[in-house]
Protein backbone atom coordinates (compact mmCIF):
# COMPACT_ATOMS: atom_id res chain seq x y z
CA UNK A 1 0.00 0.00 0.00
CA UNK A 2 2.66 2.52 0.97
CA UNK A 3 4.45 1.79 -2.30
CA UNK A 4 1.65 3.59 -4.11
CA UNK A 5 0.68 0.63 -6.26
CA UNK A 6 -2.82 -0.73 -5.94
CA UNK A 7 -3.99 -4.27 -6.51
CA UNK A 8 -4.54 -3.68 -10.25
CA UNK A 9 -1.25 -1.88 -10.87
CA UNK A 10 -2.73 1.60 -10.62
CA UNK A 11 -2.29 4.05 -7.81
CA UNK A 12 -3.81 2.65 -4.60
CA UNK A 13 -7.06 4.19 -3.41
CA UNK A 14 -5.53 5.35 -0.12
CA UNK A 15 -2.12 6.39 -1.42
CA UNK A 16 -2.93 10.11 -1.41
CA UNK A 17 -3.98 9.87 2.23
CA UNK A 18 -0.77 7.97 2.99
CA UNK A 19 1.35 10.67 1.29
CA UNK A 20 -0.26 13.45 3.32
CA UNK A 21 0.11 11.52 6.56
CA UNK A 22 3.70 10.52 5.79
CA UNK A 23 4.70 14.10 4.90
CA UNK A 24 3.12 15.39 8.10
CA UNK A 25 4.95 12.78 10.19
CA UNK A 26 8.29 13.71 8.62
CA UNK A 27 7.94 17.41 9.47
CA UNK A 28 5.98 17.46 12.74
CA UNK A 29 7.31 17.77 16.29
CA UNK A 30 4.88 15.33 17.86
CA UNK A 31 3.04 12.44 16.23
CA UNK A 32 -0.22 13.72 17.73
CA UNK A 33 0.06 16.73 15.39
CA UNK A 34 -0.86 14.40 12.52
CA UNK A 35 -3.73 12.66 14.26
CA UNK A 36 -6.43 13.80 11.85
CA UNK A 37 -4.41 12.78 8.81
CA UNK A 38 -3.76 9.38 10.38
CA UNK A 39 -7.47 9.02 11.09
CA UNK A 40 -8.29 9.81 7.44
CA UNK A 41 -5.77 7.24 6.23
CA UNK A 42 -7.06 4.53 8.57
CA UNK A 43 -10.66 5.31 7.55
CA UNK A 44 -9.71 4.97 3.90
CA UNK A 45 -8.17 1.57 4.59
CA UNK A 46 -10.86 0.09 6.82
CA UNK A 47 -14.05 2.19 6.39
CA UNK A 48 -14.91 1.67 10.06
CA UNK A 49 -16.69 5.02 10.50
CA UNK A 50 -18.65 4.45 7.31
CA UNK A 51 -19.77 1.00 8.51
CA UNK A 52 -20.74 2.39 11.92
CA UNK A 53 -22.83 5.11 10.27
CA UNK A 54 -24.53 2.62 7.95
CA UNK A 55 -25.30 0.40 10.92
CA UNK A 56 -26.83 3.30 12.88
CA UNK A 57 -28.98 4.25 9.87
CA UNK A 58 -30.12 0.65 9.42
CA UNK A 59 -31.01 0.30 13.11
CA UNK A 60 -33.00 3.54 13.02
CA UNK A 61 -34.87 2.42 9.89
CA UNK A 62 -35.72 -0.87 11.58
CA UNK A 63 -36.87 0.95 14.71
CA UNK A 64 -39.18 3.14 12.61
CA UNK A 65 -40.59 0.11 10.77
CA UNK A 66 -41.30 -1.67 14.07
CA UNK A 67 -42.91 1.46 15.52
CA UNK A 68 -45.14 1.89 12.46
CA UNK A 69 -46.15 -1.78 12.57
CA UNK A 70 -46.90 -1.53 16.29
CA UNK A 71 -48.97 1.61 15.73
CA UNK A 72 -50.90 0.00 12.86
CA UNK A 73 -51.58 -3.08 15.00
CA UNK A 74 -52.81 -0.98 17.91
CA UNK A 75 -55.08 1.07 15.65
CA UNK A 76 -56.45 -2.11 14.09
CA UNK A 77 -57.24 -3.49 17.54
CA UNK A 78 -58.94 -0.25 18.51
CA UNK A 79 -56.49 0.61 21.26
CA UNK A 80 -55.07 4.15 21.29
CA UNK A 81 -51.46 4.41 20.15
CA UNK A 82 -49.05 5.26 22.95
CA UNK A 83 -46.18 7.58 22.11
CA UNK A 84 -42.78 6.26 23.16
CA UNK A 85 -40.68 8.55 25.31
CA UNK A 86 -36.89 8.29 25.44
mmCIF file as gemmi writes it, N, C-alpha and C atoms, coordinates in Angstrom:
data_model
loop_
_atom_site.group_PDB
_atom_site.id
_atom_site.type_symbol
_atom_site.label_atom_id
_atom_site.label_alt_id
_atom_site.label_comp_id
_atom_site.label_asym_id
_atom_site.label_entity_id
_atom_site.label_seq_id
_atom_site.pdbx_PDB_ins_code
_atom_site.Cartn_x
_atom_site.Cartn_y
_atom_site.Cartn_z
_atom_site.occupancy
_atom_site.B_iso_or_equiv
_atom_site.pdbx_formal_charge
_atom_site.auth_seq_id
_atom_site.auth_asym_id
_atom_site.pdbx_PDB_model_num
ATOM 1 N N . UNK Axp A 1 ? 0.823 -1.188 0 1 0 ? 1 A 1
ATOM 2 C CA . UNK Axp A 1 ? 0 0 0 1 0 ? 1 A 1
ATOM 3 C C . UNK Axp A 1 ? 0.867 1.252 0 1 0 ? 1 A 1
ATOM 4 N N . UNK Axp A 2 ? 1.838 1.325 0.871 1 0 ? 2 A 1
ATOM 5 C CA . UNK Axp A 2 ? 2.662 2.52 0.967 1 0 ? 2 A 1
ATOM 6 C C . UNK Axp A 2 ? 3.528 2.715 -0.266 1 0 ? 2 A 1
ATOM 7 N N . UNK Axp A 3 ? 3.662 1.662 -1.077 1 0 ? 3 A 1
ATOM 8 C CA . UNK Axp A 3 ? 4.451 1.794 -2.3 1 0 ? 3 A 1
ATOM 9 C C . UNK Axp A 3 ? 3.732 2.66 -3.321 1 0 ? 3 A 1
ATOM 10 N N . UNK Axp A 4 ? 2.431 2.796 -3.176 1 0 ? 4 A 1
ATOM 11 C CA . UNK Axp A 4 ? 1.649 3.594 -4.106 1 0 ? 4 A 1
ATOM 12 C C . UNK Axp A 4 ? 0.945 2.764 -5.147 1 0 ? 4 A 1
ATOM 13 N N . UNK Axp A 5 ? 1.29 1.495 -5.256 1 0 ? 5 A 1
ATOM 14 C CA . UNK Axp A 5 ? 0.676 0.631 -6.261 1 0 ? 5 A 1
ATOM 15 C C . UNK Axp A 5 ? -0.511 -0.102 -5.665 1 0 ? 5 A 1
ATOM 16 N N . UNK Axp A 6 ? -1.626 -0.04 -6.372 1 0 ? 6 A 1
ATOM 17 C CA . UNK Axp A 6 ? -2.825 -0.735 -5.942 1 0 ? 6 A 1
ATOM 18 C C . UNK Axp A 6 ? -2.821 -2.167 -6.429 1 0 ? 6 A 1
ATOM 19 N N . UNK Axp A 7 ? -3.892 -2.851 -6.173 1 0 ? 7 A 1
ATOM 20 C CA . UNK Axp A 7 ? -3.993 -4.266 -6.507 1 0 ? 7 A 1
ATOM 21 C C . UNK Axp A 7 ? -3.994 -4.5 -8.022 1 0 ? 7 A 1
ATOM 22 N N . UNK Axp A 8 ? -4.469 -3.54 -8.794 1 0 ? 8 A 1
ATOM 23 C CA . UNK Axp A 8 ? -4.536 -3.685 -10.249 1 0 ? 8 A 1
ATOM 24 C C . UNK Axp A 8 ? -3.398 -2.975 -10.96 1 0 ? 8 A 1
ATOM 25 N N . UNK Axp A 9 ? -2.388 -2.547 -10.25 1 0 ? 9 A 1
ATOM 26 C CA . UNK Axp A 9 ? -1.247 -1.883 -10.868 1 0 ? 9 A 1
ATOM 27 C C . UNK Axp A 9 ? -1.37 -0.371 -10.956 1 0 ? 9 A 1
ATOM 28 N N . UNK Axp A 10 ? -2.536 0.154 -10.633 1 0 ? 10 A 1
ATOM 29 C CA . UNK Axp A 10 ? -2.733 1.602 -10.618 1 0 ? 10 A 1
ATOM 30 C C . UNK Axp A 10 ? -2.388 2.141 -9.242 1 0 ? 10 A 1
ATOM 31 N N . UNK Axp A 11 ? -2.523 3.443 -9.108 1 0 ? 11 A 1
ATOM 32 C CA . UNK Axp A 11 ? -2.292 4.053 -7.805 1 0 ? 11 A 1
ATOM 33 C C . UNK Axp A 11 ? -3.33 3.529 -6.817 1 0 ? 11 A 1
ATOM 34 N N . UNK Axp A 12 ? -2.897 3.164 -5.621 1 0 ? 12 A 1
ATOM 35 C CA . UNK Axp A 12 ? -3.806 2.652 -4.596 1 0 ? 12 A 1
ATOM 36 C C . UNK Axp A 12 ? -4.815 3.692 -4.16 1 0 ? 12 A 1
ATOM 37 N N . UNK Axp A 13 ? -5.989 3.252 -3.745 1 0 ? 13 A 1
ATOM 38 C CA . UNK Axp A 13 ? -7.064 4.189 -3.41 1 0 ? 13 A 1
ATOM 39 C C . UNK Axp A 13 ? -6.724 5.07 -2.217 1 0 ? 13 A 1
ATOM 40 N N . UNK Axp A 14 ? -5.865 4.593 -1.333 1 0 ? 14 A 1
ATOM 41 C CA . UNK Axp A 14 ? -5.531 5.354 -0.12 1 0 ? 14 A 1
ATOM 42 C C . UNK Axp A 14 ? -4.147 5.988 -0.19 1 0 ? 14 A 1
ATOM 43 N N . UNK Axp A 15 ? -3.498 5.908 -1.324 1 0 ? 15 A 1
ATOM 44 C CA . UNK Axp A 15 ? -2.125 6.391 -1.419 1 0 ? 15 A 1
ATOM 45 C C . UNK Axp A 15 ? -2.016 7.887 -1.158 1 0 ? 15 A 1
ATOM 46 N N . UNK Axp A 16 ? -2.978 8.663 -1.645 1 0 ? 16 A 1
ATOM 47 C CA . UNK Axp A 16 ? -2.932 10.114 -1.406 1 0 ? 16 A 1
ATOM 48 C C . UNK Axp A 16 ? -3.033 10.431 0.086 1 0 ? 16 A 1
ATOM 49 N N . UNK Axp A 17 ? -3.879 9.686 0.781 1 0 ? 17 A 1
ATOM 50 C CA . UNK Axp A 17 ? -3.983 9.874 2.228 1 0 ? 17 A 1
ATOM 51 C C . UNK Axp A 17 ? -2.666 9.5 2.909 1 0 ? 17 A 1
ATOM 52 N N . UNK Axp A 18 ? -2.05 8.409 2.436 1 0 ? 18 A 1
ATOM 53 C CA . UNK Axp A 18 ? -0.769 7.974 2.993 1 0 ? 18 A 1
ATOM 54 C C . UNK Axp A 18 ? 0.298 9.039 2.775 1 0 ? 18 A 1
ATOM 55 N N . UNK Axp A 19 ? 0.35 9.623 1.571 1 0 ? 19 A 1
ATOM 56 C CA . UNK Axp A 19 ? 1.35 10.668 1.294 1 0 ? 19 A 1
ATOM 57 C C . UNK Axp A 19 ? 1.205 11.848 2.241 1 0 ? 19 A 1
ATOM 58 N N . UNK Axp A 20 ? -0.035 12.315 2.425 1 0 ? 20 A 1
ATOM 59 C CA . UNK Axp A 20 ? -0.259 13.452 3.321 1 0 ? 20 A 1
ATOM 60 C C . UNK Axp A 20 ? 0.161 13.117 4.745 1 0 ? 20 A 1
ATOM 61 N N . UNK Axp A 21 ? -0.229 11.947 5.205 1 0 ? 21 A 1
ATOM 62 C CA . UNK Axp A 21 ? 0.113 11.521 6.559 1 0 ? 21 A 1
ATOM 63 C C . UNK Axp A 21 ? 1.624 11.368 6.714 1 0 ? 21 A 1
ATOM 64 N N . UNK Axp A 22 ? 2.258 10.745 5.748 1 0 ? 22 A 1
ATOM 65 C CA . UNK Axp A 22 ? 3.701 10.523 5.787 1 0 ? 22 A 1
ATOM 66 C C . UNK Axp A 22 ? 4.473 11.848 5.786 1 0 ? 22 A 1
ATOM 67 N N . UNK Axp A 23 ? 4.05 12.785 4.946 1 0 ? 23 A 1
ATOM 68 C CA . UNK Axp A 23 ? 4.699 14.099 4.902 1 0 ? 23 A 1
ATOM 69 C C . UNK Axp A 23 ? 4.541 14.823 6.23 1 0 ? 23 A 1
ATOM 70 N N . UNK Axp A 24 ? 3.353 14.744 6.803 1 0 ? 24 A 1
ATOM 71 C CA . UNK Axp A 24 ? 3.115 15.387 8.099 1 0 ? 24 A 1
ATOM 72 C C . UNK Axp A 24 ? 4.022 14.784 9.167 1 0 ? 24 A 1
ATOM 73 N N . UNK Axp A 25 ? 4.123 13.452 9.187 1 0 ? 25 A 1
ATOM 74 C CA . UNK Axp A 25 ? 4.946 12.782 10.194 1 0 ? 25 A 1
ATOM 75 C C . UNK Axp A 25 ? 6.425 13.14 10.042 1 0 ? 25 A 1
ATOM 76 N N . UNK Axp A 26 ? 6.878 13.392 8.832 1 0 ? 26 A 1
ATOM 77 C CA . UNK Axp A 26 ? 8.287 13.708 8.622 1 0 ? 26 A 1
ATOM 78 C C . UNK Axp A 26 ? 8.635 15.133 9.042 1 0 ? 26 A 1
ATOM 79 N N . UNK Axp A 27 ? 7.641 16.02 9.126 1 0 ? 27 A 1
ATOM 80 C CA . UNK Axp A 27 ? 7.937 17.406 9.467 1 0 ? 27 A 1
ATOM 81 C C . UNK Axp A 27 ? 7.338 17.869 10.79 1 0 ? 27 A 1
ATOM 82 N N . UNK Axp A 28 ? 6.623 17.015 11.5 1 0 ? 28 A 1
ATOM 83 C CA . UNK Axp A 28 ? 5.98 17.461 12.741 1 0 ? 28 A 1
ATOM 84 C C . UNK Axp A 28 ? 6.897 17.236 13.948 1 0 ? 28 A 1
ATOM 85 N N . UNK Axp A 29 ? 6.548 17.923 15.041 1 0 ? 29 A 1
ATOM 86 C CA . UNK Axp A 29 ? 7.313 17.768 16.286 1 0 ? 29 A 1
ATOM 87 C C . UNK Axp A 29 ? 6.804 16.603 17.095 1 0 ? 29 A 1
ATOM 88 N N . UNK Axp A 30 ? 5.493 16.418 17.093 1 0 ? 30 A 1
ATOM 89 C CA . UNK Axp A 30 ? 4.881 15.331 17.861 1 0 ? 30 A 1
ATOM 90 C C . UNK Axp A 30 ? 3.948 14.544 16.934 1 0 ? 30 A 1
ATOM 91 N N . UNK Axp A 31 ? 3.937 13.243 17.067 1 0 ? 31 A 1
ATOM 92 C CA . UNK Axp A 31 ? 3.04 12.438 16.226 1 0 ? 31 A 1
ATOM 93 C C . UNK Axp A 31 ? 1.569 12.829 16.368 1 0 ? 31 A 1
ATOM 94 N N . UNK Axp A 32 ? 1.181 13.333 17.528 1 0 ? 32 A 1
ATOM 95 C CA . UNK Axp A 32 ? -0.218 13.725 17.726 1 0 ? 32 A 1
ATOM 96 C C . UNK Axp A 32 ? -0.62 14.887 16.827 1 0 ? 32 A 1
ATOM 97 N N . UNK Axp A 33 ? 0.364 15.63 16.302 1 0 ? 33 A 1
ATOM 98 C CA . UNK Axp A 33 ? 0.062 16.732 15.385 1 0 ? 33 A 1
ATOM 99 C C . UNK Axp A 33 ? -0.579 16.221 14.095 1 0 ? 33 A 1
ATOM 100 N N . UNK Axp A 34 ? -0.351 14.962 13.767 1 0 ? 34 A 1
ATOM 101 C CA . UNK Axp A 34 ? -0.856 14.396 12.519 1 0 ? 34 A 1
ATOM 102 C C . UNK Axp A 34 ? -2.026 13.453 12.758 1 0 ? 34 A 1
ATOM 103 N N . UNK Axp A 35 ? -2.66 13.572 13.893 1 0 ? 35 A 1
ATOM 104 C CA . UNK Axp A 35 ? -3.734 12.657 14.263 1 0 ? 35 A 1
ATOM 105 C C . UNK Axp A 35 ? -4.883 12.617 13.272 1 0 ? 35 A 1
ATOM 106 N N . UNK Axp A 36 ? -5.304 13.774 12.779 1 0 ? 36 A 1
ATOM 107 C CA . UNK Axp A 36 ? -6.433 13.803 11.85 1 0 ? 36 A 1
ATOM 108 C C . UNK Axp A 36 ? -6.072 13.167 10.511 1 0 ? 36 A 1
ATOM 109 N N . UNK Axp A 37 ? -4.844 13.393 10.064 1 0 ? 37 A 1
ATOM 110 C CA . UNK Axp A 37 ? -4.413 12.778 8.807 1 0 ? 37 A 1
ATOM 111 C C . UNK Axp A 37 ? -4.308 11.261 8.958 1 0 ? 37 A 1
ATOM 112 N N . UNK Axp A 38 ? -3.829 10.821 10.114 1 0 ? 38 A 1
ATOM 113 C CA . UNK Axp A 38 ? -3.764 9.376 10.382 1 0 ? 38 A 1
ATOM 114 C C . UNK Axp A 38 ? -5.171 8.779 10.391 1 0 ? 38 A 1
ATOM 115 N N . UNK Axp A 39 ? -6.087 9.48 11.026 1 0 ? 39 A 1
ATOM 116 C CA . UNK Axp A 39 ? -7.47 9.024 11.094 1 0 ? 39 A 1
ATOM 117 C C . UNK Axp A 39 ? -8.077 8.893 9.693 1 0 ? 39 A 1
ATOM 118 N N . UNK Axp A 40 ? -7.796 9.874 8.826 1 0 ? 40 A 1
ATOM 119 C CA . UNK Axp A 40 ? -8.287 9.813 7.445 1 0 ? 40 A 1
ATOM 120 C C . UNK Axp A 40 ? -7.711 8.613 6.704 1 0 ? 40 A 1
ATOM 121 N N . UNK Axp A 41 ? -6.416 8.371 6.898 1 0 ? 41 A 1
ATOM 122 C CA . UNK Axp A 41 ? -5.766 7.24 6.228 1 0 ? 41 A 1
ATOM 123 C C . UNK Axp A 41 ? -6.345 5.913 6.709 1 0 ? 41 A 1
ATOM 124 N N . UNK Axp A 42 ? -6.506 5.762 8.006 1 0 ? 42 A 1
ATOM 125 C CA . UNK Axp A 42 ? -7.058 4.531 8.567 1 0 ? 42 A 1
ATOM 126 C C . UNK Axp A 42 ? -8.504 4.33 8.098 1 0 ? 42 A 1
ATOM 127 N N . UNK Axp A 43 ? -9.278 5.406 8.035 1 0 ? 43 A 1
ATOM 128 C CA . UNK Axp A 43 ? -10.659 5.305 7.552 1 0 ? 43 A 1
ATOM 129 C C . UNK Axp A 43 ? -10.685 4.87 6.088 1 0 ? 43 A 1
ATOM 130 N N . UNK Axp A 44 ? -9.776 5.384 5.296 1 0 ? 44 A 1
ATOM 131 C CA . UNK Axp A 44 ? -9.705 4.974 3.902 1 0 ? 44 A 1
ATOM 132 C C . UNK Axp A 44 ? -9.406 3.479 3.791 1 0 ? 44 A 1
ATOM 133 N N . UNK Axp A 45 ? -8.529 2.988 4.637 1 0 ? 45 A 1
ATOM 134 C CA . UNK Axp A 45 ? -8.167 1.572 4.585 1 0 ? 45 A 1
ATOM 135 C C . UNK Axp A 45 ? -9.304 0.659 5.047 1 0 ? 45 A 1
ATOM 136 N N . UNK Axp A 46 ? -9.956 1.022 6.155 1 0 ? 46 A 1
ATOM 137 C CA . UNK Axp A 46 ? -10.863 0.088 6.818 1 0 ? 46 A 1
ATOM 138 C C . UNK Axp A 46 ? -12.343 0.468 6.77 1 0 ? 46 A 1
ATOM 139 N N . UNK Axp A 47 ? -12.658 1.713 6.479 1 0 ? 47 A 1
ATOM 140 C CA . UNK Axp A 47 ? -14.05 2.192 6.385 1 0 ? 47 A 1
ATOM 141 C C . UNK Axp A 47 ? -14.848 1.971 7.672 1 0 ? 47 A 1
ATOM 142 N N . UNK Axp A 48 ? -14.205 1.972 8.818 1 0 ? 48 A 1
ATOM 143 C CA . UNK Axp A 48 ? -14.912 1.668 10.064 1 0 ? 48 A 1
ATOM 144 C C . UNK Axp A 48 ? -15.974 2.72 10.405 1 0 ? 48 A 1
ATOM 145 N N . UNK Axp A 49 ? -15.694 3.99 10.205 1 0 ? 49 A 1
ATOM 146 C CA . UNK Axp A 49 ? -16.691 5.022 10.497 1 0 ? 49 A 1
ATOM 147 C C . UNK Axp A 49 ? -17.875 4.912 9.536 1 0 ? 49 A 1
ATOM 148 N N . UNK Axp A 50 ? -17.577 4.612 8.285 1 0 ? 50 A 1
ATOM 149 C CA . UNK Axp A 50 ? -18.646 4.446 7.306 1 0 ? 50 A 1
ATOM 150 C C . UNK Axp A 50 ? -19.561 3.285 7.703 1 0 ? 50 A 1
ATOM 151 N N . UNK Axp A 51 ? -18.975 2.165 8.113 1 0 ? 51 A 1
ATOM 152 C CA . UNK Axp A 51 ? -19.77 1.005 8.512 1 0 ? 51 A 1
ATOM 153 C C . UNK Axp A 51 ? -20.589 1.3 9.762 1 0 ? 51 A 1
ATOM 154 N N . UNK Axp A 52 ? -20.006 2.024 10.71 1 0 ? 52 A 1
ATOM 155 C CA . UNK Axp A 52 ? -20.745 2.389 11.919 1 0 ? 52 A 1
ATOM 156 C C . UNK Axp A 52 ? -21.94 3.269 11.575 1 0 ? 52 A 1
ATOM 157 N N . UNK Axp A 53 ? -21.739 4.217 10.663 1 0 ? 53 A 1
ATOM 158 C CA . UNK Axp A 53 ? -22.829 5.105 10.27 1 0 ? 53 A 1
ATOM 159 C C . UNK Axp A 53 ? -23.925 4.328 9.557 1 0 ? 53 A 1
ATOM 160 N N . UNK Axp A 54 ? -23.532 3.437 8.649 1 0 ? 54 A 1
ATOM 161 C CA . UNK Axp A 54 ? -24.533 2.617 7.951 1 0 ? 54 A 1
ATOM 162 C C . UNK Axp A 54 ? -25.315 1.762 8.934 1 0 ? 54 A 1
ATOM 163 N N . UNK Axp A 55 ? -24.64 1.222 9.921 1 0 ? 55 A 1
ATOM 164 C CA . UNK Axp A 55 ? -25.299 0.398 10.924 1 0 ? 55 A 1
ATOM 165 C C . UNK Axp A 55 ? -26.297 1.22 11.74 1 0 ? 55 A 1
ATOM 166 N N . UNK Axp A 56 ? -25.909 2.432 12.133 1 0 ? 56 A 1
ATOM 167 C CA . UNK Axp A 56 ? -26.832 3.295 12.881 1 0 ? 56 A 1
ATOM 168 C C . UNK Axp A 56 ? -28.058 3.629 12.043 1 0 ? 56 A 1
ATOM 169 N N . UNK Axp A 57 ? -27.86 3.928 10.759 1 0 ? 57 A 1
ATOM 170 C CA . UNK Axp A 57 ? -28.979 4.245 9.871 1 0 ? 57 A 1
ATOM 171 C C . UNK Axp A 57 ? -29.9 3.044 9.737 1 0 ? 57 A 1
ATOM 172 N N . UNK Axp A 58 ? -29.321 1.86 9.548 1 0 ? 58 A 1
ATOM 173 C CA . UNK Axp A 58 ? -30.117 0.646 9.415 1 0 ? 58 A 1
ATOM 174 C C . UNK Axp A 58 ? -30.933 0.385 10.683 1 0 ? 58 A 1
ATOM 175 N N . UNK Axp A 59 ? -30.3 0.526 11.85 1 0 ? 59 A 1
ATOM 176 C CA . UNK Axp A 59 ? -31.009 0.295 13.109 1 0 ? 59 A 1
ATOM 177 C C . UNK Axp A 59 ? -32.161 1.285 13.287 1 0 ? 59 A 1
ATOM 178 N N . UNK Axp A 60 ? -31.942 2.537 12.9 1 0 ? 60 A 1
ATOM 179 C CA . UNK Axp A 60 ? -33.001 3.537 13.021 1 0 ? 60 A 1
ATOM 180 C C . UNK Axp A 60 ? -34.147 3.219 12.06 1 0 ? 60 A 1
ATOM 181 N N . UNK Axp A 61 ? -33.824 2.808 10.841 1 0 ? 61 A 1
ATOM 182 C CA . UNK Axp A 61 ? -34.873 2.424 9.89 1 0 ? 61 A 1
ATOM 183 C C . UNK Axp A 61 ? -35.689 1.256 10.439 1 0 ? 61 A 1
ATOM 184 N N . UNK Axp A 62 ? -35.017 0.269 11.015 1 0 ? 62 A 1
ATOM 185 C CA . UNK Axp A 62 ? -35.718 -0.874 11.577 1 0 ? 62 A 1
ATOM 186 C C . UNK Axp A 62 ? -36.581 -0.46 12.766 1 0 ? 62 A 1
ATOM 187 N N . UNK Axp A 63 ? -36.088 0.463 13.576 1 0 ? 63 A 1
ATOM 188 C CA . UNK Axp A 63 ? -36.867 0.95 14.714 1 0 ? 63 A 1
ATOM 189 C C . UNK Axp A 63 ? -38.142 1.635 14.222 1 0 ? 63 A 1
ATOM 190 N N . UNK Axp A 64 ? -38.022 2.445 13.162 1 0 ? 64 A 1
ATOM 191 C CA . UNK Axp A 64 ? -39.181 3.142 12.613 1 0 ? 64 A 1
ATOM 192 C C . UNK Axp A 64 ? -40.182 2.162 12.008 1 0 ? 64 A 1
ATOM 193 N N . UNK Axp A 65 ? -39.696 1.13 11.342 1 0 ? 65 A 1
ATOM 194 C CA . UNK Axp A 65 ? -40.585 0.114 10.771 1 0 ? 65 A 1
ATOM 195 C C . UNK Axp A 65 ? -41.345 -0.603 11.878 1 0 ? 65 A 1
ATOM 196 N N . UNK Axp A 66 ? -40.631 -0.992 12.948 1 0 ? 66 A 1
ATOM 197 C CA . UNK Axp A 66 ? -41.298 -1.669 14.066 1 0 ? 66 A 1
ATOM 198 C C . UNK Axp A 66 ? -42.325 -0.759 14.738 1 0 ? 66 A 1
ATOM 199 N N . UNK Axp A 67 ? -41.986 0.517 14.893 1 0 ? 67 A 1
ATOM 200 C CA . UNK Axp A 67 ? -42.912 1.462 15.524 1 0 ? 67 A 1
ATOM 201 C C . UNK Axp A 67 ? -44.158 1.644 14.661 1 0 ? 67 A 1
ATOM 202 N N . UNK Axp A 68 ? -43.991 1.734 13.351 1 0 ? 68 A 1
ATOM 203 C CA . UNK Axp A 68 ? -45.139 1.889 12.458 1 0 ? 68 A 1
ATOM 204 C C . UNK Axp A 68 ? -46.013 0.636 12.481 1 0 ? 68 A 1
ATOM 205 N N . UNK Axp A 69 ? -45.385 -0.53 12.516 1 0 ? 69 A 1
ATOM 206 C CA . UNK Axp A 69 ? -46.151 -1.778 12.571 1 0 ? 69 A 1
ATOM 207 C C . UNK Axp A 69 ? -46.913 -1.885 13.885 1 0 ? 69 A 1
ATOM 208 N N . UNK Axp A 70 ? -46.251 -1.503 14.973 1 0 ? 70 A 1
ATOM 209 C CA . UNK Axp A 70 ? -46.896 -1.535 16.289 1 0 ? 70 A 1
ATOM 210 C C . UNK Axp A 70 ? -48.085 -0.574 16.322 1 0 ? 70 A 1
ATOM 211 N N . UNK Axp A 71 ? -47.907 0.616 15.751 1 0 ? 71 A 1
ATOM 212 C CA . UNK Axp A 71 ? -48.97 1.61 15.729 1 0 ? 71 A 1
ATOM 213 C C . UNK Axp A 71 ? -50.14 1.113 14.883 1 0 ? 71 A 1
ATOM 214 N N . UNK Axp A 72 ? -49.836 0.521 13.728 1 0 ? 72 A 1
ATOM 215 C CA . UNK Axp A 72 ? -50.898 0.002 12.863 1 0 ? 72 A 1
ATOM 216 C C . UNK Axp A 72 ? -51.657 -1.123 13.559 1 0 ? 72 A 1
ATOM 217 N N . UNK Axp A 73 ? -50.953 -1.971 14.278 1 0 ? 73 A 1
ATOM 218 C CA . UNK Axp A 73 ? -51.585 -3.082 15.003 1 0 ? 73 A 1
ATOM 219 C C . UNK Axp A 73 ? -52.498 -2.558 16.1 1 0 ? 73 A 1
ATOM 220 N N . UNK Axp A 74 ? -52.01 -1.556 16.837 1 0 ? 74 A 1
ATOM 221 C CA . UNK Axp A 74 ? -52.81 -0.977 17.914 1 0 ? 74 A 1
ATOM 222 C C . UNK Axp A 74 ? -54.057 -0.298 17.369 1 0 ? 74 A 1
ATOM 223 N N . UNK Axp A 75 ? -53.932 0.397 16.253 1 0 ? 75 A 1
ATOM 224 C CA . UNK Axp A 75 ? -55.083 1.067 15.65 1 0 ? 75 A 1
ATOM 225 C C . UNK Axp A 75 ? -56.079 0.045 15.123 1 0 ? 75 A 1
ATOM 226 N N . UNK Axp A 76 ? -55.567 -1.066 14.588 1 0 ? 76 A 1
ATOM 227 C CA . UNK Axp A 76 ? -56.451 -2.109 14.085 1 0 ? 76 A 1
ATOM 228 C C . UNK Axp A 76 ? -57.214 -2.785 15.216 1 0 ? 76 A 1
ATOM 229 N N . UNK Axp A 77 ? -56.603 -2.882 16.381 1 0 ? 77 A 1
ATOM 230 C CA . UNK Axp A 77 ? -57.238 -3.491 17.542 1 0 ? 77 A 1
ATOM 231 C C . UNK Axp A 77 ? -58.156 -2.511 18.264 1 0 ? 77 A 1
ATOM 232 N N . UNK Axp A 78 ? -58.089 -1.248 17.897 1 0 ? 78 A 1
ATOM 233 C CA . UNK Axp A 78 ? -58.94 -0.248 18.514 1 0 ? 78 A 1
ATOM 234 C C . UNK Axp A 78 ? -58.339 0.397 19.737 1 0 ? 78 A 1
ATOM 235 N N . UNK Axp A 79 ? -57.141 0.014 20.105 1 0 ? 79 A 1
ATOM 236 C CA . UNK Axp A 79 ? -56.491 0.615 21.262 1 0 ? 79 A 1
ATOM 237 C C . UNK Axp A 79 ? -55.79 1.898 20.822 1 0 ? 79 A 1
ATOM 238 N N . UNK Axp A 80 ? -55.788 2.919 21.66 1 0 ? 80 A 1
ATOM 239 C CA . UNK Axp A 80 ? -55.075 4.151 21.294 1 0 ? 80 A 1
ATOM 240 C C . UNK Axp A 80 ? -53.565 3.92 21.252 1 0 ? 80 A 1
ATOM 241 N N . UNK Axp A 81 ? -52.932 4.544 20.273 1 0 ? 81 A 1
ATOM 242 C CA . UNK Axp A 81 ? -51.461 4.412 20.147 1 0 ? 81 A 1
ATOM 243 C C . UNK Axp A 81 ? -50.803 5.207 21.256 1 0 ? 81 A 1
ATOM 244 N N . UNK Axp A 82 ? -49.8 4.625 21.865 1 0 ? 82 A 1
ATOM 245 C CA . UNK Axp A 82 ? -49.053 5.255 22.947 1 0 ? 82 A 1
ATOM 246 C C . UNK Axp A 82 ? -47.733 5.747 22.381 1 0 ? 82 A 1
ATOM 247 N N . UNK Axp A 83 ? -47.425 7.013 22.589 1 0 ? 83 A 1
ATOM 248 C CA . UNK Axp A 83 ? -46.178 7.576 22.105 1 0 ? 83 A 1
ATOM 249 C C . UNK Axp A 83 ? -45.047 7.102 23.02 1 0 ? 83 A 1
ATOM 250 N N . UNK Axp A 84 ? -43.952 6.695 22.391 1 0 ? 84 A 1
ATOM 251 C CA . UNK Axp A 84 ? -42.781 6.261 23.159 1 0 ? 84 A 1
ATOM 252 C C . UNK Axp A 84 ? -41.966 7.47 23.571 1 0 ? 84 A 1
ATOM 253 N N . UNK Axp A 85 ? -41.513 7.466 24.803 1 0 ? 85 A 1
ATOM 254 C CA . UNK Axp A 85 ? -40.681 8.547 25.315 1 0 ? 85 A 1
ATOM 255 C C . UNK Axp A 85 ? -39.293 7.998 25.618 1 0 ? 85 A 1
ATOM 256 N N . UNK Axp A 86 ? -38.27 8.716 25.187 1 0 ? 86 A 1
ATOM 257 C CA . UNK Axp A 86 ? -36.892 8.289 25.439 1 0 ? 86 A 1
ATOM 258 C C . UNK Axp A 86 ? -36.209 9.285 26.295 1 0 ? 86 A 1
